[in-house]
Amino acid sequence: MKQVASPSFVRSFVALFACALVLFVDWKRPEFANRIDESLRDRIVQATAITQPEDRIAIIDITEDSLKDIGPWPWPRSQIADLVEILLGTYGAKVVGLDIVFPTAGSADGDGRLASLAEHGPVVLAQVFDYTARSVLMLQGEPIGGEKPGQGEPALPAQGYIGNNPGFSRATCVGNIGYRPDQDGVLRRIPIQTRYADLDYPHFARALITCGGELQFASPATDANGQWRIPYSRALNAYTVIPAAFILNEQAPTDLIAGRYVLVGSSSLSLGDRVITPLAPITAGVMVHAVSLSGLLDLAEAGLPQSPPDHVFFVAWCVFSIIAAVIGIARFSAWGGVFLLLGFTAAWGIVAISAVLRGAEWSLSAPLWGYFMLLLLGVPYEWRQTQRRSRGLLSMLSHYVAPPVLNEILRRNLTHSLDPKLCQVTVLVADMENYTATISSLPLSEAATLTKDFLACLTRPVLAEDGTLDKYTGDGLVAFWGAPLPCSDQADRALQAAKRMLAEVATFNTQWQSGGHRPLRVRIGIESGTALVGDLGTDFRSTYTAVGDCINFAARLEEAARHLPTDLVIGPSANAGLKQHLTESMGCVTLRGINHPIEIFRAS
């Protein structure tokens, strides 16, 4: 015999498989899953970016209009020196960061003034490190500000650089503005530290905080290469942007710059400093530095290193939700399982948003792959199990109840209809009188045919009145109404079935007597009461049956008919439940096993 895996084994396997899939996706980060993760993060970033003005930073933008007013790029170094001096002197900027690299020498006056400002003032120069291995390395100017690597501090190795000309070698603060975008071209991470020729160089935003001197730099959470995920928590329109021409002409309000970190860069298309970010497909590079600076300032002002949510929570959520989903799917309908998975998906969405805002690097799509696997495997399996149980229910009950009752059970989805429970039922017991004597004179085949035909006369009325066939008693049967479905007119239905039995037996006798046989008599007892109804028995054999005093009482009533002038005897409880039929009292009798007389009735 072919062995079938137990449902508990299959459910355990499905749960383990889904958990393994989730952990694999989170650990290995396949490219297709990683792209989905980053896309989800981008959508969360866009939806949650705040527009509250960032009053710690100001951006001086070399716009197209500024180029028209001041002159085409590159501006003379003296012009840039004027811009820096005005920002520091006239406007009182805290720090000025130049998102501009000067790899070649300019005018002696301009370079001298800029070099002096970079050496003695709060001015941060920029340099670009290249992280791409090229056949011809990018080596221009010279890198400035390198330090010996710190103990255990990760850094992203660089292959080349575009530095400043040697005239700026004494600059105090220099930051890297180079970056390595993700494979889809979106800039989501920056290297806090870059390592080149055994020296480490800080990022531009980090150099700005260090140069400001008022805050202690707080190390953000980085990957093994020292790359930090930029927290695009502020919308681009949250930043104060002032055209450079307004500064040179001293037309800008002082309160927009005083005491702020000031970044000088360009949004001009002609200068080409544009990148793709989660916030916009075309973003000026200086805006990325502003967003990075905001994130690092938040950490520095909090005075604590960045601490993303623990990965243990992610694993616990995935394992718990998958196990809970498997258990829930086993208990609900197929559609219930689908909605349960949708509920876990929505709950994970809330958790994921919170995690992204707190800097978690979990795979956002990993739990979704697990839920999807449960949708593909768990829900169809449980649907099949439900179908199998339904077929088992149909197979068992089809021997006992009428098709309309079965249809109603299926319509109501009563999956536990076989479970034993106490019910108010009306019981009918019918039996052939003198059965043994009748069949003793008949050939075996004729006796079998008689029994079968007689039981058919008793069974058809039961099923016609939507009754439940409990059992055959050899020459009779036991039936009841009120289970597996409740029945408000159970006593009337039982009495109606009894009348139809009498009519069918009378019709059968016409044919039976024509063969020279004596007429058959059926005795019927009906009584109502409480009974334990359900699938009762042992592991070896069980049946859908009813057990209770009312069954025994109905059997005694059927026996009492032997000595009464009626074939149908109705008990007091059944008589009290009749609503549609008239009866008449037959007085009080004492039944076997009952010490006191009871009143019995017959149909009018």
Secondary structure, 3 states (H helix, E strand, C coil): CCCCCCHHHHHHHHHHHHHHHHHHHHHHCCHHHHHHHHHHHHHHHHHHCECCCEEEEEEEECCHHHHHHHCCCCCCHHHHHHHHHHHHHHCCCCEEEECCCCCCCCCHHHHHHHHHHHHHCCEEEEEEEECCCCCCCCEECECCCCECCCCCCCCEECCEEECECHHHCCCCEEEECCCCCCCCCECCEEECEEEECCEEEEEHHHHHHHHHCCCCCCCCCCCCCCEEECCCCECHHHEEEEEHHHHHCCCCCHHHCCCCEEEEECCCCCCCCEEECCCCCCEEHHHHHHHHHHHHHHHHHHCCCCCCCCHHHHHHHHHHHHHHHHHHHHHCCHHHHHHHHHHHHHHHHHHHHHHHHCCCCCCCCHHHHHHHHHHHHHHHHHHHHHHHHHHHHHHHHCCCECHHHHHHHHHHCCCCCCCCEEEEEEEEEEEECCHHHHHHCCCHHHHHHHHHHHHHHHHHHHHHCCCEEEEECCCEEEEEECCCCCCCCHHHHHHHHHHHHHHHHHHHHHHHHHCCCCCCCEEEEEEEEEEEEEEEECCCCEEEEEECHHHHHHHHHHHHHHHCCCCEEECHHHHHCCCCCCEEEEEEECCCCCCCCEEEEEEC
